[in-house]
Amino acid sequence: MNAPAGIRYYDVRHVTGQVTHIDIDSGVVESAGTSFFNKAIVRTLGQRGWGVIQIDNYIPGSKKKFGEILSSAEKLARITAEPVLLGDADRHMLPVPPAKEDCRSVDIEEKSAILAGIEGAAQHPQVVNRRANYIERVEQVRFSDSSGSEYSYEICRSGFSVMAVASRNGNVQMGYERDHSIHGFNLRHRQELGKKAAAIAVALLDAGAAKGGKMHAVLDPELAGVFAHEAVGHASEGDLVQEGNSVLKGMTGQKIGNEQLTIIDDPTIHEFGFEPVDAEGVAVRRTEIIHRGVVNSYLHSRETLAAIGNGMAGHARAMPGEPPIVRMSNTFIEAGNATTDEIFSECKNGIFLKGSRGGQVDPGRGVFQFNAEYGYLIENGECTKMCRDVSLSGEILTTLHGISLCGKDRLMSPGYCGKGGQSVPVSDGAPHVLLCDAVVGGSGVD
């Protein structure tokens, strides 16, 4: 229907679906079940700003009823203070890749049994606790707006994690593995990840504490991907740039890293952060945030594009029933030309950091601190002793200049990203990279 008087634009995003979860603790199924949801959000752009109405158990009704919803939202829009403009948007939707096996074709008893096999594979005499989790989410998304755009699609995301805790003489260590997919049911034949989680936890019992300091570091694809996501991706989000909470504000066209470095966000690739169309009905696209060391583009919603420019819309995402905000999708350091052997040889003496155990970043101040899962000393270009309790920290802009080599072996790691009270599926990745003069934290002493 045409927009009523006083409304410049409106859109409706209606999401229905189901969530299945299974939790297993040391061989005991603690919980398993499926829940259903039906949520919609109606946004109207009044003469100044947005009026937003969130609706549970939404049933598309008559034009009269929908007109009443728009009128209510328009009244809310009247009290907004800041004027809002919307940038131009391309309109098309990508096809969702077909599932290799439909999650809904496997009953919850079979899923529980398969997950129990993964969790059971983490058994070891020194493993004192094991946990496994499975989550599956099927969404049917319908979008329409006042410009006549209409999209609908269905997507299923599934994933699991397995954790093993090893203990010896008061020394407690953890191994953790996970995998998530947009290609359907992904639990079958994955016991090796349970075994790997246990093996890492047990190996860490004998690892020494790392000695901190400034040194060359090789980052594995997971930790380098976390750096790309947390330190660069968030700083490129248009709403943070607009608010002045980004170290990259006003830096487009400036060289902030080595020419080896290109960092990309790409919702179009079939990784866990894939979106066929964004939450504003805008076509998604590959965006080079940093191109050969130069700040190239920000990530945008239509609103932030109109406010600050330097990029294209298509990066608005939202949980069901929540307003869209600027978000990453699949964020990664582009592969380079170096082999892994060349990277370790060039490092000579330093540390190899593997995996991620979280951390924190302040994109406004431009500082970060990440915890690696574990590491190895590098001596004469070779990995030697395993070490634990190791971290990477520093200033974002300084660290970008320190990335001197990028490998050929880009890998992506799936997960979830939280922002503004919303959590959305993402993946991040990188090849192996050489970071010169890295600030490494550790508790080891001479």
N, C-alpha and C positions, 0 to 999 in steps of 0.2 A: 504494500500500500504506500501511497505518497506520504511524505513527512508532513505531519500537522503543522499549523502555524506556530512559529517560535522555535521550531526544531530544524537545525541546519543539516543534521545527519543522524541516523540511528543504525544500530546493528543488534542482532540477536545471535548468541552462541548457545546452542542447546546440546548437552552431552548426557547420554544415558550409557549404562554399562554394568559391569560386574567386576568384583575383586575377589580373588581366591588367595588365601594365605595358609601356610603350613609352618609350624615351628616345632623343632625336635631338639631336646636337650638330653645328651648322654643316653640315647636310645629310647627316650620316652617322648611320644607325641604330645606336646603340651597344648597345642591348639591347632585346629584345622577347620576351615569353613569358607563359605562364599556369601558375600553381601552384594546388594544391588543399589544403584544410585540413579538419580534423575535430577539434573541441575541445569538451570539456564541463567544467563545474565543478559539483561537488556540495557544497552547504553544509548543515551540520547545526548546529542551535542546541541545545547541551547544557544542563545545569543552570545554567551560568554564561554562557559565551560560545560563539563559533563554532569549529567544526572544518571545515576546507575541504580538499577533494581536487580537484586539477586532472588531467584525463585527456586524453591525445592519442589519436586514432584510436578514439574511443569508439563502442562498439556496444551499444545497449540490449539487455540480456540478461534472464535469468530473475529472478524475484523473489528467489530464493536468492542469486544473484550480487549483485544490487543491495543486498540486505540486508547482505551482507558489506562493501560499500562504505560503507554508512551506519554500520556498526559501527566501521569503521576511522576514519571521520570523527568519530564520537562520542568515541573515545579521544583524538583530538587536541583536541577541545573541552574535555576534562577539565583540560588544563593552562593554559587561559586564566585570566587573573587578574581582569579587569574584567567585572562582570555586564552582560548585554545584555538590553534589553527591546525589543519591536517595537511600533510604533504601528499604528493602524488603517489599512486600505487598501481603497480601492474596486477592484473587479475588472471591467474590460472592456477590449477591444482595439479600436482604430480600424482601418478598412480602409486598406491600403497603396494609394496612387494608382497607376493602371495606367501602364505605360511607354508613351511615344509610339513608341519603337522599341526592341525588346529588344536589349540589347548583345550577347547571345550569337548573334544572327542575322547579325552582321557579322564576317567572318573577320579575323584579325590582320593579314593583308597589306593589306586595304582600310583598316583602322584606321591602319596605319602610313603609308599613302599620304596619307590625309586629314590626319593630324597633320603630315606633311612639308609639305603645302601651307600650313598655318598658320605653321609655322616659316620656310618660304621667303618668306612675305609680310613677314617682318621684315628682309629684305635692304635695305641702304642703303649708299651709298659710305662713310659714316662709322661704320657698324656693323661691328665687328671680330669679334664672336662672337654666336652665337644658340643658344638651347637650347629644347627643347620636351619636355614630359613628359605622358603620359597614364596614368591609373590607373582601373581599373574593379574593383569588388568586388561579388560576388553572395553573399548570405548566406541560408541557410535556418535559421531560428531555431525551436527547440522548447523550451518551458518547462512544467514541472509542479512542484507542491509538495504538501506533506502536507495542505493544506486542501482539496485536490481541484481546484484551479485548473489549467487546461491551456490553452496558447496555442501556435499555430504560424503563421509567416508567412514570406514570402520578400521580400527587398528588394534592389534593385540601385542602387548609387551609382557614378557615373562623373564624371570631371573631367579637366581639362587645364590646363597653364600654359605660357606662352611668355615668354622673356626675351631682350632685346636689349641688348648692351653696345656703346656708342659711345665712340670715343676720338679726341682731337685734341691734339697737342702735350703729351702727358702727362696731360691732363685726361680721366678715365674716368668715364662716367656710365651708368646702367642704367635701362631701362624694363621693367616686368613686368606681365603681365595673366594672369588666370585665370578659370575658371568651372567649377563643379561642380553636379551635379544629381541628384535622386532620380527623375527622369522618363525614364530610359533613356539611350540613346546620344546624346551632346550635342556631337559633333565637327563635324557637317556645317555648311558655310557659315559658318565662324567666322574666315576669314582676316583680317577687319577687326581682330581683336585682335592678330594678329602685326604688322600695320601700325601700330597704336596704340602697341605696346611700342617699336617702332623710332622712331616720331615723338617720343615722350617722351624717350627716351635722347638723341636728337640735339638736341632743344630744350634739354635740361639742360646741354649743352655751352656754351651762351650765357647761361645763367641766372647771376645774381649770388648771392653768399652772403648769407643773411638776417642782419639785425642783431637780436640778441637783446634781451630786456627784457620789461617788463610792458605789455601792450597788449590791445585788443579783438581777438578772433579769430573768424572764421567757420570752422567745421569742416564738411567735406563728409560725406556719409552714411557713407563707409567709415571715416574716422578717428573720427567721433563714435560709430560702432558699436563700434570697437575700445575706446574709452573705456568704453562701457556694459558690454562683456564683461569687460575686464581689471580695471578699477577698481571696478566695482560688482558685476558678476556673481560674480566669485570671492569677494568679501567677503561675499556672501549665501549661500554654500554651507554647509549645516548642519554638515558635519564641521569646517570651519575655524572656524565660530562656536563650536562645542562645545569645540574645542581652545584657544580664546582667541586665535586667529590672524586675527581679523577686526576691523576698525575699526567694524563695524556691530553688534558684540555688545552686547546689552542696549539697543538703540536703537529697537526697534519702537515705533511711535506718536510718535516724535520727528521734528520737521521738520528736514530736513538740506538742502533744496534749494528752488528757486523753484517756485511753484505750476504753472508751465508744464511741469514735469518729471515724467514717468511712465516708469519703466523696467520692462520685462516680459521674462520668459522663457516661451516657449510652444512645447513639443514637438509640439503638435497641428497647427501650420501646415505646409504642404507646401514647406518650405525644406530646406536640406541637413541640418539637425539634427533633422529629423522622426523621431519614434519612435512606432510604433503602440501600444506598451506598454513600460513601463520594464523594466530588467534584473531586477527583483524580481517581475515579473508584476503590477505596480500600474498602474492607469489613469493616463495622463498628463493634464496639465491646464495651462491658462494660469495663470501666477502673476505678480501685480503685486508686484515687489520694492519699488519705490518708487511710491507713488500721490500725485500732485500735491505732490511734494516731501517726503512723509512716509514713513518706513520702514514698510513694510506687512507683508512676509512674507519668510521665508527659503526656500531650496530644500532639499528633504529626501529622504533615504532613510527607510525605516521605522524604522531604528535611531536616526538623529539626530532624527526627529520625536518619538520617545518620550523622548529625552534632554532636548531644549530647547524643543519646541513652536514655536508661531508659524509656521504654514504647513500644508502638506499633503504627504504622500509622493507619489512619482511622478517623482522626478528622480534615480533611481539608474541609472547607465549602466556598460557594461563592454565591453571588447574580448572576442572569443571566447576562452574558457578562462580569463578573469580575473575576480576578484571585483568585484561592483558597488560603485561609490563615487559620492558625490554629484557630479553634473556638470550644466553648462548644456546647452542645446540650441539654440534660436533666441532670441537675446537682443537686445533693441532698445529704443531710445528711441521712445516713441509719438509719432506725428505731431501737430503743433500746428496753429495757424490762420494763421501768418504765411506770406506769399509769400517766395520767394527774394529778389526785389527789395527787399522791406521789410527783410529781414535785412541785406543789404549797405548799404542806406541808413541803417539804425540804427547799424551799425558805424562808418560815416563814414570813419575812418582806422584802419588796423590791418593785419591779414594774413589771407589765405585759405589754410587748410591742407588739402591734398588727399592722399588715400591713406595707406597705412601701410607702414612698413618695420620693424615690430617695435618692441620696447622692453621695459620691465620694470615690474613692480608689486609692492609689498609690501603685501598686504591687511591684515596685522597692524598695521604702522606707519601705514598709510593714505597712502602716497606712491606716485607713479608717474612714469614718463618714457617718452614714445612718440616715435618718429621718423616724421615725415610723409614721403611720397614726394617732394613738392615743394610749392611755394606760390606765391601772388601777393600783392604789396603791394596794399592797398586804400587808395585816395586819393579822398576826397570821394564815397564810396559806390561807386566803380568799381574793378574789377581792372586793375592796370597791369603792373608788371614781374614777370616770373617769377623765383622764387628757389629755391635748393636748400639742402641741409644745414640743415634746420630741424626743430625738435622742440617738443614740448609737455610740460611737467612741472608738478608741484604736489602739493598735499595733496588727497586725494579729497573730504573734506567741504567744504573751502573752495571747490573747483572746482565742486561741485554747486550751490552758491549763485550761482555766476557765470553759469550757463546762464539767459539771460533771454528768448530767443525760440527757438521750435521751428517749423520749416517744415512744409509739407503733404506733402512729397515723400519719404516714407520709402522707402529702398532697402535691400536685404539683400545682404551679401557672404558667400560660402561659404568654408569653410576647415576646419582641424583644430585641436583644442585638446589640449594635453598636460597631464596631471596624474597623479601617483602612478605614473609609468612607463607610463601608458596614453594613447593618442591616439584621440580620437573625432571624428566629423564634427559640425560646428557651423555656424551662420551668425550673423552679428551685423549690426546696421544701425541706421539713424536717418534722420531728415530732416536738412537743413542746420540747424545750430544756431548761435546767437550766444553766444559765451563772453566775458563781460566780464572785464577785468583778468587775462587769461591770462598765464602765465609761458612765454614763447617763447624757445627757445634757438637760437642761430645763431652763425656764425663771422665775420659781417660787422663792419666797423668804420666809424666816421664818416669 
